[in-house]
Structures are given as structure tokens and as C-alpha cells.
Amino acid sequence: MTHLARAVVWCAAALIAMPGVASAQQRTLDSVKQRGQLVCGVNVGLAGFSAQDDKGVWTGLDADYCRAIAAAVLGDGNKVRYVATTTKERFTALQSRELDVLARNTTWTLQRDSAQGLSFIGVNYYDGQGFIVKKSANVKSAKELAGATVCVQSGTTTELNLADFFRSNKLEYKTLVFEKSDEALKAYQADRCDSYTTDVSGLYSVRLQMAKPADHVVLPDIISKEPLGPAVRQDDGQWFTIVKWVHFALLNAEEAGVTKANVDQMLNSQVPDVRRLLGKEGDFGKGLGLDNDWAYRIIKHVGNYGEIFDRHVGPDSRLNIPRGRNALYTQGGLHYAPPIR
Amino acid sequence: MAVTTSSPPGRLNGFLYRPEVRQAIYQVLLLAAAAYVAYWVVNNVADNLRRQNVASGFDFLGRTAGFDVSQSLIAYSNASTYGRAFWVGLLNTLLVAALGIVAATVLGFIVGIARLSSNWLVARLATAYVEIVRNLPLLLQLFFWYFAVLKNLPAPRQSHVLPGGAFLNVRGLYLPAPVPQPGFAAVAIAVGLSLLLMAGLWAWSWRRQHLTGQRFPVLGPALLILVALPLAVFFAAGSPLSLSYPELRGFNFQGGIAVQPELMALLLGLSIYTASFIAEIVRAGILGVPKGQTEAAQALGLSNAQTLRLVVIPQALRIIIPPLTSQYLNLTKNSSLAVAIGYPDFVSVFTGTVLNQTGQAVEVILMTMGVFLALSLATSVFMNWFNRRMALVER
């Protein structure tokens, strides 16, 4: 066979043998266990939700959700690699399997739940969009913002709500879109915009960063529903169930009065709900693909939902946001978890 | 390899060893391989997206966008489609690229010539400009210009009042907008006519110089035609143009033409940065013309200005144009940094907001790359044509 003919055959063979679509993907639970680490997508920096402190440790409500999942799955809440994602990158990073879970104050919407290959596991913070303005502008309500310029971060539901609000109230306005909230805020502070808009929790956090927080007011109007929650990929039902029940375990623990401090004593509790939660009765962990101590480890590591809330956004934090809609249903809030049984 | 063995010995091999046949075979093989790889990639992506339940396809371009854009050259509202938002962003990028290229070229030529000035101070100032500006990252300079501009401008209520009913404040530059009245068409026709006349005059004088060697001072009469004719028609038609002045209402000025500070900062940053590179290209081009050319021109009795205009610059342009093209391309591509300072350019509107609202990263990024490729290739084609026109025609 000649040289050339051989080359032709080789090329043809290579072309035919080229693999089709990549082989079936590993389950998320297995890959997390194999890696010994949970990869968790968080906000680049939003006080109260996920931000690095002066020692480089990620703290906040969302960061504690990452810890809770790692505690349940790996037995150690510190086995988390945090990946800071911008609003633009977050979904692509999750879709492309760079992240195991996205806990990044992300609004649950139909479009994201259906067309982006994501599944939201629940709501870990009930939020709504609001406006912050300078006190000197003398504005009492968002409906007085006719003709105003509003700064906003790109790639968020915020941008759409803003347009909806002004359109439905038939008010003229200008929007100024920045890629990062830092620049948007700087523009607001330089008086380029009359107002800055984002979720109210974010506004409180932003107000603290201003040189003189007292010069700015958060307007009372809430213009949208912003149910924030962690999301996972749609193609892994087992993983979805695990993350969802980590969330429910946090809520159920608060309802049952199990806290970080008393969880060890609670192991001896005779209350059936507590016994099932902490794995003393039943085989609930096994169904999730974990062991029966899964919820005990979560509480041991981060406490229950109420403790997380108080620590990062509630009375024990600088944000000092009232519990409001984020209280348990028993306290007049919206948080309600299905029972563990 | 049944074919090889069953054919008469040597004949097929002889055919295969003909250089042109071999070449063709390799080309076809390479092409087939490339096509297969492309097909495989596209197929794989589509398949993976389908399996992950991520929407794909270009249907989203027809859906309602639902967001607003702060500056738009065409009619756009939040009820427009994503496809419309695509054009809004593209036009904003084109605007900044076109204005930036003009400004950077003018500034670059001035600085480049100033660097060669015999005046010590002028030459040193130009050198300092080039060395400082081209050695700092562009993004940093954009932030500097944006926040420097913002910090130095007053709030709307304390606006600087400029002559002619214009206002300058932190929200932008507000200019009176011309509003054509009935009868304005005549003025437009007059402008067109005077442009035609100018072209005719120029052609005539070129022919005359070519035939008789006599020069005709074209510039003066041409300007006269360009200004006097339309002006005469304008007044004859009873000044059919009114101005709409910006007025302070509520939070801000309404009416007139508003130039955003984002656009001003982006233009300043891009053109000052690119001009520093163009200045070096211009200096190199001028120094690249042999000194003998200048001496010969002076020996012929040409004045300094004539030497520069007729001898040095035409030859320098041949050296300047090819690297200048690269700078134009750089400027266009760098304009995508606009996203950092809130100017609604193509990347900000389309690759930012649209990508996020639709979640269709693959399609949006592909379209973005396509747009920038098309812009750059179009610039290249034009500059190559210009270069061929300017190149030395050897006989």
C-alpha cells in the first residue's frame, strides 16, 4: 500500500471512529463524594448573603446553605469550595457542571425553572424589589419617581421589574445599566442616578456601605416578588431531592426548637418529630442516599434556619432586617416545610 | 485496498503521484475533516442543551424584551423585541466606534506631528502624553474619565448654562434639538446641489492643472459654494427650522438632545488612548520618508507647507495606513469595555441583558462574535481599499 493510500485510510478511520456525544454523566452526589468537596456558586459579595470577611472566610445566609449541604453530604461543613459568580455567569456555570449548587440570592422564576435547565429547590429568603433614594430628593414613594434616572445591575430580574413598574404606572424614567453593582452604586453616589434599585435585602446591605447611611432612605414600595433560593441542575433528581431536604431540615429544626446549642441533648428527646429529624427513628437518610445522621450534622454545623437568619441578616447582624415574611408559618411568615416522615 | 491491487500496476499510483492530484486530495480531506468537526461540535452542543432542558434556537429574537435601554438611536421601548434590542446595541457601538475613530485620528495626527516639532516644550509635552497614556490600562482610564467627569459636574438644578440654550450637568449635555419645519426640503436640496457643484469644480480644476499646469485655488470658492448657497435658500424659504430647547422638569431636563456622560467618558477614554498609538504611527510614517525628499522639494522652491502637503504626507501615508487599520480595529473592539461604565453598547445590551433574560448563551455569544467579526472585516476591507489607492503606483 502506498504512503498516500495509507494516509487516506487513516484519516477515514479517524473520522468514523470519532466519538459521538460524550458518555452519560456521573451523578452529582457521587462526584461530590469522590471529590470530597462541594462546589458552591455564591455572590461575589453581598453582605448578609455571601461575602468574604477579613480572613477570607465566606459568611452569609447563602454561604451557610453551602455549609449545610456539605455537612449533610460529606459530614463536614468546611469541605466547600466557594466560586464567586456574577449575575451574568451564574447559570452557565451551573449548566456546564462547574458548580454542584448555586446559592446566590437568585430569584425563582418560571423562565429559569423551565428554559434554563435549572430547578429551584425552594425559597430560602422571601424578598421584593425596592428603591433607595437620597434623603435630599424628598421622595416618599416610588410613584413620585417620574422622570428619574435609576441605576441597576445588568442581567437580573430587577431590570425587568423596573421596566414593568414604570410602564404600568405610566411614568417616564431613564435606566442606567452597569455590569457590577459596585459601579452602579458609585454612579448613584456621584448623583448620576436619582435612585438605585435591587432587592430590599440588598438595599439594606448597600446602605451600610455608603459614607453616610443616614443620608439615604429605602422607599416603602415593594414592586415585585423575589423568592430567592438555591438552584441545581434539572437532570439529577436525586441531588435535587437532597438539596431540597437540607433546606427543609433547617426549617423543621427551627420549628421543632432544635438549635446548634441543644442538638446534642435533643438526641435524647422523646418527641417523635425531633427523633425522626435527628435520625433516631426511621431510615430517612438512606432514601436520600445519605446516612441517618444527615440532619444532625447540618444543625451541629450551622444551626437551624432561624439561627442562620439572625446571625447574618437579622438582629445579630449589622443589616438588622426584621424577620417579616421570612418567619416560620407558625409566626405569621411564609416558611413552611413538609414533615419528615 | 482492493482498488489499489486490482488496477493495472503503476497506473493508479502514477495518477496519485501527480502533484496536482495529490494537492487536491489533501485539500478535500482537510475540508472534509474540518466540516465533520464543525458538524460534530454543533450536534454535540445541541444534544447536550436538549438533554439539560436548556432552550435553544433563535426564536427568542422575536420575543418581547421587557427591559429599557438608556440610549437608543432607533425607536425602542420595553415592549420591543430582543431582535430590536440587538440593533439598538449594535448602533450604539457603531456610533461610539465611528466618533472615536474620527477623534482619535485627528488627535493622533496632531500629537504625532507635535512630537517632531522643533519647539522643545511642544515636543516634550507630546512625548509625555504618548508615554503616559499608552502605558496605562484602558479600563482604568475609562473609570478615571467616567468618575472624573461625574465628580466635576453639578446636579441638574445647578446646571452650567452654556451659550445657545444648552445645559451641562451630571446627567449629561443637553443641547437644543433642531426641528425641521415645512419648506426645509428646499434647504436639503440646496445642500445636495452645492455638494455636486463642489465636486464639479474640483474635477475641473484637476483637469486644468493636468492640461495646462496652472493651479486654481479650489478651497476658497468651494467653501463659499457650500456655505452661501444653502444659507441663501434657507433665508429665502423663511428659516424653516426651529429649535426645541431642553427644560428642567422634575428630576431632570426634558426635550432637546441629551448626550450622556457615559458616551462622553467612553469617547474621551477610547480616543485619547488610541490617539497615543496613532501618534507613534504618524511619527514613524513621517520619519520614514527619506530626508532627501524634503531637500529635493525645497530645492524646487516649494514652501514648507507645500513640502509637507505635497511631498512628505502622501509618502508618509503609505507607511501609516496599514498599522492605522489595526488601531481602528482595536478601538472598535475596545468599545466593548463600555459595559463597565454603563454605556449601553452592543456587549452591554445584547451579551449582557439579553443573554441573561433569555439564558441562551450559545446563540447570543455566537451572534456577538459574528457581529464583531463583521465590523472588523468591514473596517479592514475599507482600509485595504484606501491603502491600495494611496500606494505607490509603479509604472
Interface residues (C-beta under 8 A of the other chain):
Chain A: M1 T2 L4 A5 V8 V9 C11 L15 M18 G20 V21 A22 T87 K88 F91 T92 Q95 Q111 R112 S114 A115 Q116 G117 A137 L145 A146 G147 A148 T149 C151 S154 G155 T156 E159 L160 L162 A163 D164 F166 R167 Y173 K174 T175 L176 V177 F178 E179 K180 E183 A184 K186 A187 A190 D191 R192 D194 R233 Q234 D235
Chain B: M1 T4 N13 L16 Y17 R22 I25 L29 A32 A33 Y36 W40 N43 N44 D47 N48 L49 R51 Q52 N53 V54 A55 G66 F67 D68 V69 S70 N78 A79 F147 L150 K151 A155 V170 R171 R249 G250 F251 N252 Q254 P261 E262 V339 A340 I341 G342 P344 S348 V349 G352 T353 L355 N356 Q357 T358 G359 A361
